[in-house]
Amino acid sequence: MKAQITLTPAEAKRLIARALLQHPQIKRALKSGVIVLNLGSTNAYLAEELLGRDIEKERFVAGLIDFNGTCVVPKRERISSFVLREGRVVDENPEDMTRIMGPDDVFVKGANAVDSAGAAWVMLASETGGTLGRVLGTLMARGVPILIPVGLEKYVPTLLDLAATKTGIHQIELSTGSAVGLMPLPGEIFSEIEAFKLMGDVEVYIVGAGGIGGGEGSYTFMLEGDESVVKDIFDRVEKIRGEKNLGSVRGSCGSCTYTCPERK
């Protein structure tokens, strides 16, 4: 059987979050390990699925891109990252937890881009690299699995390794928003494609992208598989149809400490 499914970016984030509950690393860590869930728009949906309740998803974000460009949610306006130990939220510092995590745990971090080589990249508005700059070496040294939930809306049709050497906060002279650097993020990318495949034994094909009238950033997929499997996935997708787009939380530019080079 074949089914055609179009997802807006918000619907895709919910799909990815719900499918991740079936991911082997997430299931293992929920039972007997640690999950560090970092701030991010897709991770906000995963937070709701893991916690079983709604949160202010717009505040479970650090860096963002909205209609005004790149920006950073002020720290006082953010919800803190979550640490779950054996499925329960614990009052532990996420960065401190990385020093004791191992292969049975999982560090969940979103990305700003996935390039044509399948590499994930993160924008850095902090001059010290933010959370990722402080913990990536520790995670890699300890062999902690890194899971990267990221929608296909963030796919870029080029390699970013060269761009990463050209950009940087102090290299940018004009910017629509905060200037950033780029950092590669090693780990397992989990997009809509991986979500569909984890939900059932199906082949997934991308047949279109983009839209208007609220469908901007959408992707259209075709799924093929056994009738019962395809129908089950289609029914599950129907339950997330109409997921609302996230708004953005911005602070006062006058009190912001990030760099926004502007035309004089």
C-alpha positions in Angstrom: 0.0 0.0 0.0 1.1 3.6 -0.7 0.2 6.7 1.3 1.1 10.3 0.7 1.7 12.5 3.8 2.5 16.2 4.0 3.8 17.5 7.3 4.4 21.1 8.4 7.5 21.8 10.5 5.5 21.7 13.7 3.8 18.4 12.7 7.2 17.0 11.8 8.6 17.9 15.2 5.7 16.2 17.0 6.1 13.1 14.7 9.8 12.9 15.5 9.2 13.3 19.2 6.6 10.6 19.4 8.6 8.2 17.3 11.6 8.8 19.5 9.8 7.1 22.4 10.3 3.9 20.5 14.1 4.5 19.9 16.2 1.8 21.5 18.6 4.3 23.2 15.7 6.3 24.7 13.9 3.2 25.9 17.0 1.8 27.5 17.9 5.1 29.2 14.3 5.5 30.5 14.6 2.1 32.1 18.1 2.2 33.6 20.1 5.2 32.5 20.3 8.9 32.1 18.8 11.2 29.4 20.0 14.8 29.1 17.5 16.7 27.0 18.9 20.0 25.9 17.0 23.1 24.9 15.7 23.2 21.3 12.4 23.5 19.4 12.2 19.8 18.4 13.4 18.7 21.8 10.6 20.8 23.3 8.1 18.4 21.8 10.2 15.4 23.0 10.1 16.9 26.5 6.3 16.9 26.4 6.2 13.3 25.2 8.7 12.2 27.9 7.1 14.2 30.7 3.5 13.4 29.7 2.4 17.0 30.0 2.5 20.3 28.1 5.3 22.8 28.6 5.8 26.3 27.3 7.7 25.1 24.2 8.8 28.5 23.1 10.8 28.8 26.3 12.5 25.5 25.9 14.7 27.1 23.3 18.1 29.0 23.5 19.1 30.0 20.0 16.4 30.6 17.4 15.6 31.9 13.9 12.3 33.8 13.4 11.0 36.4 11.0 13.6 38.9 12.3 16.6 36.6 11.9 18.9 34.8 14.3 18.3 35.5 18.0 18.8 34.1 21.5 16.1 33.7 24.2 17.3 35.5 27.3 18.3 33.1 30.1 15.7 34.4 32.5 13.0 33.5 30.0 14.1 29.9 29.4 13.0 26.7 30.9 16.0 24.7 32.0 17.2 21.6 30.2 15.9 18.3 31.7 17.8 15.5 33.2 15.9 12.2 33.5 17.4 9.3 35.5 15.6 6.0 35.0 12.6 7.9 33.6 12.2 10.5 36.4 13.2 14.1 36.3 16.0 14.8 38.7 17.4 18.1 39.9 20.9 17.7 38.4 23.0 20.1 36.4 23.0 18.8 32.8 26.6 19.7 32.2 27.7 18.0 35.4 25.8 14.9 34.4 27.9 14.5 31.3 31.0 13.8 33.5 29.4 10.6 34.8 27.4 9.4 31.7 28.3 6.4 29.6 27.2 4.2 26.7 23.9 3.3 28.3 22.9 6.9 28.6 21.9 9.4 25.9 22.5 13.1 25.2 19.8 14.6 23.1 20.7 17.8 21.1 19.1 19.4 18.1 20.8 20.9 15.1 20.5 24.0 13.0 21.5 22.3 9.8 22.1 19.0 8.2 24.3 19.2 5.1 24.5 17.1 1.9 27.0 14.8 3.5 24.6 14.0 6.3 26.6 16.0 8.9 24.7 17.9 11.6 25.8 21.4 12.5 25.0 23.8 15.3 25.1 27.6 15.2 27.0 29.2 18.1 26.0 32.6 19.2 28.0 32.4 22.5 31.6 33.3 22.2 32.5 30.3 24.3 30.4 27.9 22.3 27.5 27.5 24.7 26.6 24.2 26.3 27.9 22.2 23.3 31.3 23.9 23.5 31.6 22.9 27.1 30.5 19.3 27.0 31.2 17.8 23.5 34.7 16.7 24.4 33.5 15.0 27.5 30.7 13.2 25.7 33.1 12.0 22.9 35.7 10.9 25.4 33.3 8.9 27.4 31.5 7.3 24.4 28.1 8.8 25.3 25.5 8.3 22.5 24.4 11.6 21.0 20.9 11.7 19.5 20.1 14.5 17.1 16.3 15.1 16.5 16.1 17.4 13.4 13.5 18.0 10.8 14.2 18.0 7.1 13.3 21.7 7.0 16.9 22.1 8.2 18.5 20.3 5.3 21.0 22.4 3.3 22.0 21.2 -0.2 25.7 21.8 0.2 28.7 20.9 2.5 29.1 23.2 5.5 32.7 22.3 6.4 34.1 25.2 4.3 31.4 27.6 5.4 32.3 26.8 9.0 35.8 28.2 8.4 34.4 31.4 6.8 31.9 32.3 9.5 32.2 33.2 13.2 31.0 35.9 15.5 33.9 38.2 14.9 34.2 37.6 11.2 30.6 38.8 10.4 30.4 42.5 9.6 26.7 42.8 8.8 23.9 40.5 10.0 20.1 40.2 10.2 20.3 39.1 13.9 23.0 37.7 16.1 26.2 36.6 14.4 27.2 33.0 14.8 29.8 30.4 14.2 29.3 26.8 13.1 30.2 23.6 14.9 29.8 20.0 13.7 27.7 17.8 15.9 28.6 14.1 15.7 25.8 11.7 16.5 22.7 9.9 15.1 20.4 12.1 13.1 16.8 11.4 13.6 14.5 13.1 11.0 11.0 12.4 9.7 12.5 9.6 7.6 13.9 7.8 10.6 10.7 8.4 12.5 8.5 6.8 9.8 10.8 3.8 9.6 10.8 3.3 13.3 7.0 3.4 13.4 6.8 0.5 10.9 8.5 -1.4 8.2 8.0 1.0 5.3 10.0 2.6 2.5 10.0 6.4 2.7 10.3 8.7 -0.3 10.4 12.5 -0.4 8.2 13.8 -3.2 8.0 17.5 -2.5 9.0 20.4 -0.2 7.7 23.8 0.6 4.3 25.4 0.6 2.2 28.5 1.2 -0.7 29.6 3.4 0.7 28.1 6.6 2.4 25.2 4.8 5.8 26.9 4.5 8.6 24.6 5.2 6.5 21.5 4.7 7.7 18.2 3.3 5.6 15.7 1.4 6.4 12.0 1.7 5.2 8.8 0.1 5.2 5.7 2.3 5.1 2.2 0.9 4.6 -1.0 2.8 2.1 -3.6 4.0 -1.4 -2.3 4.2 -1.8 -2.7 7.9 1.5 -0.9 8.7 0.8 2.0 6.3 -2.7 2.5 7.6 -1.4 2.4 11.2 1.2 5.1 10.5 -1.3 7.2 8.6 -3.8 7.0 11.5 -1.1 8.1 13.9 -0.2 11.0 11.7 -3.8 12.1 11.5 -3.7 12.6 15.3 -1.0 15.2 15.0 -2.4 17.1 12.1 -2.9 20.8 12.9 -0.1 21.1 15.4 0.5 24.8 16.0 3.6 26.5 14.9 5.9 27.7 17.7 6.1 31.4 18.4 9.4 33.1 19.5 10.5 34.7 22.8 12.8 37.7 22.4 14.3 40.0 25.0 15.2 43.6 24.8 18.0 44.4 22.2 19.2 47.1 24.6 20.1 44.7 27.3 21.3 41.8 25.0 24.9 40.6 25.3 25.1 38.9 21.9 26.6 40.5 18.8 24.3 41.7 16.1 26.5 43.6 13.5 24.2 46.1 11.7 24.6 48.5 8.8 25.8 51.9 10.1 
